Amino acid sequence: MDLNTLTLYLSSVIAAPVMGELTLQEPASEFYTSIEVGVVSDNYGLSRGDQVVKGQALLSYVINGENRKTIFSKTEGQVEYISSAVFNQRQFSSGEILMKVKSSSVQGWLHFDRFIPKDIAPQSQLWICQGGSRWQLKVDYVHADTVFISLALNLSDFHDLDALSKQASVPLFLKVDACL
């Protein structure tokens, strides 16, 4: 075998996907509920579907026409629900759900029937490529035949990847270059 043939062979072996069964958990949602009566003074132009980052102001409100308070996002994610009181900057009552943000952080695990390749270790990355999309999975923990992973996704990507996880096995790539 000459050097060019060996290089081509090794490239195809390295680029070959490993097959694993993917299970994803539904992303967590943060609910922002009022504990007092107030009037929304600023909704910061947010609406359903908007992306927010951790620490971003979601809404400000006034209590008794005096004290202004601001609610900040506790997570990075997507606005999944916004109450009409917030959207229209009106009064809300105590106990009312004002906003709901679905986290962009997703956890899951991969199960392997045979063995886990030695390149899959904590802090390494795996890639899933499908239909022009590619998703980066961070390996958090490896135990026996299971790899625990995390990734950041928007809601539409989560639905696409969740649908892909319904397959018996999913091709996983060790390097992003192998996805192309």
N, C-alpha and C positions, 0 to 999 in steps of 0.2 A: 504494500500500500504506500503510495507516494505521499508527500507532505500535503498537497492540495486536497487529496481524497480524505486524508485523516482529519484535516481542519474542517472540511465540509461535514464529515460524519460527526465529529465532536460538536459542531454548531447545532446540528439537528437534534442530537441527544440532549444537549443543554437546553434547547428551546422547546423540547417536548413538554407538554403539560403533565402535571400529576393530577389524578382524579380523586376528588373527595366529595363527601356528602355535606352540603351546606345547610345550616339551620340558623335563622336570624330571629332575634327578639324584636318585637315592635318597639320603636323608639319611645322613650318616656315623654310624658307631657307635663308641663308646669302650668298649674291653674293659678290665676291671679284673681283673688276674691276680695271683695270689699268687707271691711270689718266695721265700717261706719258709713253714715250717710254723707254724700258729698256731691259736688258738681265738677264735671270734667272741665278743666281749663285748657288742656293741650293734649292732643292725641298724636302729636309729632308726625302727622300725615300717614300713619300706619294703617294698613288695611290687610284683609285676609290674603295669605300667600306671600307676604313680605318676609324677607330674611332679616333676622336680628342677631346681634352679637351679645355675648355675656356682658352685663353692665350697661347696656344701652337703655336709655329712658324709653319706657313704653307709653306712659301717660302721666299727666299731672292733674291734681284735683285740689279743690278748695273745700274746707270744712267751715261751716258757719260764716262764710264770706271773709274769713281771716287767714287761717293757717293753710298754706300751700304745701302739698306733699307730692312727691314723685315716686312712681313705682318703676324699678329697674329690672331688666331681664336677668334671671338667674342662670340662664343657659343660652348657648348659641343654637339657633333653630329657625323655625318658620312659624309665623302667626297662623294658627289654625282656626281660631275663633276670636271675634272681637264683638263685644256687645253693642247694641244700637246706642246705648247711653254714651259709650266711649266714642263710637264712630261719629255720632251727631253732637258730641260735646254737651250732653244733658246731665240732669241729676240722676244719681243711682242710689239704691237703697242698701242697707247693711245686709251682707250675705249674698249679694249678687255676684255672679261670675262676670268679671270684666274682660278678661282676655285669657287665651290659652295658647301656649307656645309649645310646639312639638320639637323635641331635641333633634339636632342633626347627628348626634352620636348614637351609633348602633353597635350593639354587641352581638356576638354569635359564636358558633363553633363549627369546626370541620371535623368530620369523622373519616378515618382512613381504614379500609378493610385489611390491607396487608401491612404496610409499615409507613412510618412518617420519614420522608427523606431527611437526611442529616442537615441539609441546608435550611430546614424549617426549624427555627429556634426563636426564643423570646427576643423581641425587638427587630426581628427580620420582617420582610414584607412579602406578600403574595399579591398576585394580580389576577383579576377576572376580566376577560375581554369578551364582549358579546355585541354583535350588531352595531359596530362602530363606537360603542361605549367601553370604557375600562374603569375599573374600580380598584383602588389600593386598599388592601387589608393589612392591618398591623397585627403581627403575632404577639399576643400578650403572655401566653402561657402554653406549655406543651405538657400533656400528661397521657401516658400510655398510647392509645390510638386516637386521641382527641387533641385538637389544637383550638385554643380559645383566641378569638380575634376581636378587633374593634375597627370601626371605620367611620368616617364622616360622610353623610349623604344628605341631599335634599329629599323632600317627600316623593317626588316623581322617580328619582333614582332608587329610593327604597322599594317602591312598588315594582319596578323593573327587576331589581335584584332579588326581591322576595319571590317573584314569579319564577325566576331562574332557579331559585333554591328548591322548587317543587320537583325538579328533575332528580332522578336517582343519583346522579353524580355530576359534578361541575368541573370543567377543566380549570386548573389553577396554574399560573405561571410564576416561576421564581424570579424572573426579571421582566421589567416593563418592556424591554426591547423585543422580547419573545411574543408580545401581544400584537405587534404590528403585522 
